[in-house]
Amino acid sequence: MIDPATHWRDSGRRPMVGPLDAQIIYPFLLFFFNASFKTFMFFLASIIFFAVLAKYKMNIKIVLRLLRSFLAGPIRTRKGWWQ
């Protein structure tokens, strides 16, 4: 039985559209309002991208953090660049 007073527990979960992340709606809207072969291929590529991310239990925020860490490199300076 589901207690209606505990609906807040689902507020931290990622919104999903079926098995995919809900962020897939942006490429879909681009394809829907500008139907062409290029936007269809972009939509399919984004579906594949988000499916791969879902397979590894990642989202776009985690991928951007990994990319930022990769671009920054392994060496960290002790002082900030502004000092």
NORLINLIN-V508789 format. One record per residue. N is the residue number from 1. OMEGA is omega in whole degrees, -180 to 180 (NA if undefined). Layout:
BEGIN
n->[N & N]
omega->[OMEGA & OMEGA]
END
This chain:
BEGIN
n->[1 & 2 & 3 & 4 & 5 & 6 & 7 & 8 & 9 & 10 & 11 & 12 & 13 & 14 & 15 & 16 & 17 & 18 & 19 & 20 & 21 & 22 & 23 & 24 & 25 & 26 & 27 & 28 & 29 & 30 & 31 & 32 & 33 & 34 & 35 & 36 & 37 & 38 & 39 & 40 & 41 & 42 & 43 & 44 & 45 & 46 & 47 & 48 & 49 & 50 & 51 & 52 & 53 & 54 & 55 & 56 & 57 & 58 & 59 & 60 & 61 & 62 & 63 & 64 & 65 & 66 & 67 & 68 & 69 & 70 & 71 & 72 & 73 & 74 & 75 & 76 & 77 & 78 & 79 & 80 & 81 & 82 & 83]
omega->[-179 & 178 & -178 & 180 & -178 & -180 & -179 & -178 & 180 & -176 & 180 & -179 & 177 & 175 & -177 & 171 & -173 & 179 & -175 & 178 & -177 & 178 & 177 & -179 & -179 & 175 & 177 & 178 & 176 & 178 & -177 & -177 & 178 & -174 & 174 & -179 & 180 & -179 & 175 & 178 & 175 & 178 & 178 & 178 & 179 & 175 & 179 & 179 & -179 & 176 & 177 & 177 & 179 & 179 & 179 & 179 & 179 & 172 & -173 & 178 & 180 & 180 & 178 & 176 & 177 & 178 & 178 & 178 & 178 & -179 & -180 & 179 & -175 & -177 & 178 & 178 & -178 & 180 & 176 & -179 & -177 & -177 & NA]
END
